[in-house]
C-alpha cells in the first residue's frame, strides 16, 4: 500500500487551469504540489498508524452492524459518560487532542459507519437516522444507559436525532452547529428577524461554497471513482475544506496528510458520502438541554435566536478563535463547553 501510494503520487498528472493560483477557486496548484511532494517523499504513515492503533479501540456488535469505537474509560466507572461524534471530511481523529483532557470522564468516540476506521459499509440506507440507532445500541452494549452527546457537522445531526429519539438516555447536548439541513426547510416567517436573516446568509453559503454537497448527495458513485482512484484528487478535495474551514495554521502538513491518508488506506471516501446521499428525518424541536459552541471560522455560525427555534439552548458560547474542527483546533475551549453540558444533568 505504501509503495503503491508513493508511486501514484510520483506519477500524478498535473492539471492546470486559468485559476490555478486563485485560492478562492479551490486549492492552489502550488499548495497541492507542496503537499503531494511531501506525501510521496517525506511523510511517514506508519508512525501515525502506530499512534492511532494505540487508542483504546473496541468493536461493538449492534444487530447486523459492527461499530468500532474508541472507549476511554475513567478510573471511576461511575463518572459521567460523553459521546463524541465526528463529521465530514474527518474522522475520530477530530477528537484526538481532546482525549487527554477528558481522562476523568468515560469517553466513547464512534467511527461513524462509512468513515475511516469503521467496519466496511456495503449496503445502502446508512442515513443519519440509522447511524443514531446504531450508536444508541452500541452504548447500551457498552453498559452506558445515560450520557451527554457532543458533535458537529454529520455528528451534530446524529446527536440531535439521538436526543430526540432517546430523551431518557441523552442527558444533554453539546453542539458546534445546528443540523445544516434545517436551513433548507425552515420557514423565515416563523423565525425571529435575525434568525430569518441568517437563513439568507446560509443560502448564500450554499450557493458559493456548497457545491460539494450537491455532488456528494446526488452523484456519489461518480465522485467516489474520481477521488478513490487518485490520491492527488482526494487530497485536493479534502484539504481545500480542512484549510478553508479552520483557522490558519490549524494543521501541520503531516496532520493534514494523516487525515487524508486515513481516507485513502481505508478506501472510505465514497462511503463517507452516505449521510449526504441518504434522506434524513429531523425532529421539529428537541427538549434536551443544550450548549451551543460558536467558533468564528466555522462555515455558517448560527445566532442564538436561530438555534433556539430548534433546540433548548441552556448556554450559547461564542469563542474568539477556531473553526469547523474546533475539538482539534481549540481543544481546551471545546472541553470547557463540553463540561458545561455535562453539568446540565445536575441542574
JOLINQUI-V208730 format. One line per field, one symbol per residue. phi: phi as a letter, one per 40 degrees, with the letter a starting at -180 (. if undefined). psi: psi as a letter, one per 30 degrees, with the letter a starting at -180 (. if undefined). A space follows every 10 residues. Layout:
BEGIN
phi: ???
psi: ???
END
This chain:
BEGIN
phi: .ccccccdcc bdccbbbcbd bbccbhcccc ccddcccccc bbcbcdcccc cccccccabb cbgcbcbcbc bccccccccd bbbbbcbbbb adcdbcccdc cbccbcbbbc ccdgbdgccd bbbchccccc cdcccccccc ccgbcaacbb iafdcccccc cdcccbccbc cabbbbacdd ccccbccdcc bcdcccccdc ccccccccbb dccdcccbbc ccccccccbb cccccccccd cdcccbcdgc bcdccdcccc cdccccgbcc cccdcccccb bbccabcdcb bbcbbcccca dccccccccb bcccabbcbc ahacbdcccb cccccccccd cdccccc
psi: eeeeeeeeef gkjkkllfgf gjffgaklee eeeeeeeeee ffkjeeeeee eeffliklkk kjbgkkkklk jjklejfgll kkkkjlakhb affegefeef fgffljkkjk jkkflkflkk jfllgileee eeeeeeeeee efgjfklkkk albeeeeeee eeeefiffej flkjlfllje fefffkjefg llefeeeeee eeeeeeeffg eeeeefffhe eeeeeeeffj eeeeeeeeee eeefgllkgf kleeeefeee eeeeffhgee fffefefklk jkkekkfkkk kkkkkfglei kkleeeefff lijekjjklf llbfhefeei eeeeeeeeee eeffff.
END
